[in-house]
Amino acid sequence: MTAPGPHRIQLSRAKGWRMPANAVKVDRTTRWGNPFDFRRAEYCWAALSLGCRGDAAGRQEASVRAFRGWIDPPHGRQTLSMTEQPKMVGPGGEVPLGPPITAGASPSREEIRKALRGKNLACWCKPGSPCHADVLLEIANR
């Protein structure tokens, strides 16, 4: 059974699978993709700094939290660009904890609504797991 209204669809490479007609692909190969890719373990500090666990599930949740803060900032201003790097203060000064995190300009809420309102969004995330497509659905359809 399909969810009522626009919903997230999991992309598939299975033979014969086709994306539904009313769906838009929103993975990292598109403009709508999540620039925060925290899959590698070296991003555990980024996940911890966002209030998530440092394991794989926590890092996925953290990437969605970072995406939300980037694309739907609390004060409604479009993000021009951002670079963050968790650091710790040591005897010799600040010590970086993992690689820097960089994202360019985010699409505006109006651009998201115009392009994605009423559409199903297709991403590779497993159903039930945190996904940036859920954030896009919320913005596009509120």
N, C-alpha and C positions, 0 to 999 in steps of 0.2 A: 504494500500500500504506500502511496506517495504522500508526503507531508503536504498539508494545505498551504497554499501561497508559495512564494519563492523559498527555496531551500538549497542546502549544499549537496552536491553530487560528488562522489569519489571517481576521479579519472581512473581509467583502466587501460592496460596494454593487451588485454585478453583478445584473442582472435574474434572478430565479428562485433566487438563492442563499439558503439557509436555514441557520441555525445548527443544528448537530446537537443532538439531544435531550439528550444527556449533557454539555452544555457550559454554562459560566457565562461571561458577558461580564465582562471585567475591565479595560475601558478607563477613561479619566479621567472618564467620566460615571457611574461606579459607585463604590461604597465601596472597591473593590479596586484602583482606578486609581493610577497613579504620580503623586504630586503634584509631582515634580521634572521640569518641562518645560524642557529645555535646548536646544530646537530653534533658538532665535534666537542669532545670532553673539555677542551681548553676553554670553552665558554661557560664552564660551571660557575665561575665567579660572576659573570654577567647575570646568570640565572639567580644566584644568591642575592645579588644587588637589587633584583626586581622582586624579591620576596618569594622566590620559588626554590625548589630543591635543585641540586646540582646534577642529578641523574638525567637520563634521556627524556623521561616524561616531564620532569621539571624544566629542562631546557626548552622543550617544545612549548610548554605553557608560558615560559618567559619570553620566547620569541613572539608569541601572540600579544602579550602585555606590552612589549616594546613597540609592536606594530600599532596597537591601539593608541599609545601615547604619541606616536608619530603622525598617524593619519587622522585621528580624532582628538586633538589636544583639548584639554579641559577649558581653555579660554577661547576656543574657536578660531584660533589663528592658524593659517596654513604654515606648515613647517618648511622653511627654505632649505635647510640641510641640518644634519646633526652628526656629531662625532662624540662618542662616549668611550671611556675606558676605565673600568673599575681599578682603583689604586688603593694601596695601603701605605701608611706612613711608617717608614723604618728609620733606623739610626742615620742612614745616609740620605734621607729625604723620601720622596714618593717612589713606590715600587709598583710598576704596572702588573696587574693580575689578569693575564690573558691578552688577546689581541684587541686592537681598537675596533669599535663598532661604528660604521659609517652608513648613513643613508642620505640620499639626495632629496630634492624637493618632493613633497607629497602631493597627490592630487587633492583638490579642494572637495569639500562635502558636496558642493553643487555639481562638480564634474562626476563624482561617484553616483549621485542621484540620477543625473541625466543619462549616464551610460548603463547603469546596473539596476535601476528600479524595476521591479516586477520580473526580473530574470532569475533563473536558477544559476548558482555559481559552482563551477567545477574546479576542484583542487585534488591533490594527491593524498591529503590527510585522511586517516581512517575515520569512519563515522564514530562519533562519541568522543573523539580526542579533540583537544583545543586546536582551533584553526582560524587563521586570519580571515577566511571567507565568511565566517560567522559575524565578524566585526563589519565587514563590507555589507553583508545582508542587512545588518541592523542600521547602518548609516543610510543605505540606499532606500530603505523601506519605512523609515520612521517619519 
